[in-house]
């Protein structure tokens, strides 16, 4: 998001944080209701355009939201959405993207309250690795001919007894309501949101053998110092690395593997 939408999302996130700071607010229910509003506005394009039309008064748009959602969702959810439409959005789609992100944030808050945020982060990452290595599973989860119920049932059979309930909810919403995104993009976005919940960046670390706990701690500390923010490590093992490690932080790659150094030496000799 850019410009006005970025500012509007930041303001909405502050309001969400203020709401979920109170334990009386059911963060899980709030997440489910925000997800339902996301689906509504994704489906009703004309309504979405009205609610983001800069020519319309913000208060009038807020009143429209309250009339539409009143009795359908909690007052907390309706107030949050009404506040969002009072602000300016660069594109109508940005409002829907923001609502979806807030729904995920609310679910992650629920996990954080239970001390389960680390587990959710790791489970989302592990599931993304499974999907990337299992073409049949990916095909089943992205099959446009399959019903939402069938996909949800498949995920429940895979994750229902093995993953946190927040992990299951987040991935199920992503699979059943992809909104034009690839499964990989959606899982990466969830991973980043989970990390951001603790103010951390995500580093994907590929090594030839599993790292020891002291190695993980040293690497995490070094990356945190380098980037100026706490770092969450997603760990992968790939024997092809041969030795050393390869680290991905966002779009940046830090190469420290023996294989890469050998490739570089070969290229220089050939040149």
Buried (B, 14 or more C-beta within 10 A) or exposed (E): BEEBBBBBBEBBBEBBEEBBEEEEBBBBBBBBBBBBBBBBBBEEEEBBBBBBBEEBEBEEBBEBBBEBBEEEBBEBBBBBBBBBBBBEBBBBBBBBBBBBBBBBBBBBBBBBEEEBBBBBBBBBBBBBEEBEEEEEBBEBBBEEEBEEEEBBBBBEEBBEEEBBBBBBBBBBBBBBBBBEBEBEEBBBBBBBBBBBBEEBBBBBBBBBEEBEEEEBEEBBEEBBEEBEEBBBBBBBEEEEBEEBBBBBBEEEEEBBBEBBBEEEEEEEEEE
